[in-house]
Amino acid sequence: MSNSHYTGLINKYRERLPVSDSTRVISLNEGNTPMIELKNLPAQLGWKQQIFCKFEGLNPTGSFKDRGMTMAVTKAVEAGAKAIICASTGNTSAAAAAYAARAGIKSFVLIPDGKIALGKLSQAMMHGATVIQIRGNFDDGMRLVQELSSSMPLNLVNSINPYRLQGQKTISFEVIEALGDAPDYHVMPVGNAGNISAHWIGYSEAAGKPCGSCNLCDGTCAYPGSKLSTKRPKLVGYQASGAAPFLRESMVDQPETVATAIRIGHPVSWDLAWAAQKESGGWFEECSDDEILSAQKLLAKCEGIFCEPASAITIAGLCKDIAEGRFKENSKIVCTLTGHGLKDPDTAIAQSDAPVLVNAERDEIGAIISQHL
Ligand code: F0G
């Protein structure tokens, strides 16, 4: 029997990534996440499309950030870095802290005071990051880490670091492998806009298209590999109404949304994300906080998939855009569910009914069960 097991996305896609045989790979066996076809929601809502969720919440730290962080930390270590830094709405800080721990280097994370989900904060703390809460939002943090990393011995691991997007592009390869070709549409949340840009780099590379938006080379792709797909999907990006610079077509100074992961008004991958939307023929749409929370509950109750609010915006967006007839019938849609619901237990509990409290007696409990059977 072979003992070869899955060892992470760098080893799997090494010929398409900027690593060499001598690179020490820092990995927690991220990637290889499940594609789950929605069965109940489409039947219930009369949807004519085939919908698959790529559940990125099942990465080692519970979000898609691990894909980019394995590459960024691998390259930081290769360059001799002893410390990394990032600004974060939570998930990037969790991933940075975990991969720095794995590499044996220091991590510093800047987070907006009070606006980060508890699970994410606990991860950064447990993995030994120096957690710095700033009196400001993510955009302030992003500006500060750029300043700090240019004057101190710190390797910046936000998605402005091109290696992050290189790691994140591998989601497109996995989707193509699962479906046999690219889907017709791929929908996802948009915050700092690195992920939609990375999806486009991956799909372009897979289809053998010149990577006009690849941020590591000059347009003659450095990692062409062999063709994996015959086409590229339309990319659709969803933003929370209170933090929707792509809908307003300009930066937003005071972003606000219950989906704290995407509470961002000044996305750093602004140009790359516009290019991804335009080249793919997709679009941006916005959803309200109420729509986001209803969709989170709907997905959890109808399909057994618990994702965080920022991820649930994809389901909220689908509800809206399918009703408007924006997706062709009988098409294949892939939905990136970026983070696990367990990241943000407070928001989940706040919108659910409290458990009933009874005496530890058979009859009392039996009566409640009878009511609900
Ligand atoms: N979904 C989740 C769960 C996220 O954590 C993020 C971003 C996004 C979507 C948006 O992705 O920024 O590439 O457009 N979180 C970052 C963080 C900003 O710090 O964890 P994006």
Boltz pocket constraint, residues with backbone or C-beta under 6 A from the ligand:
constraints:
  - pocket:
      binder: B
      contacts: [[A, 63], [A, 65], [A, 87], [A, 88], [A, 89], [A, 90], [A, 91], [A, 92], [A, 93], [A, 159], [A, 189], [A, 190], [A, 191], [A, 192], [A, 193], [A, 194], [A, 195], [A, 196], [A, 261], [A, 262], [A, 308], [A, 310], [A, 311], [A, 338], [A, 339]]
      max_distance: 6.0
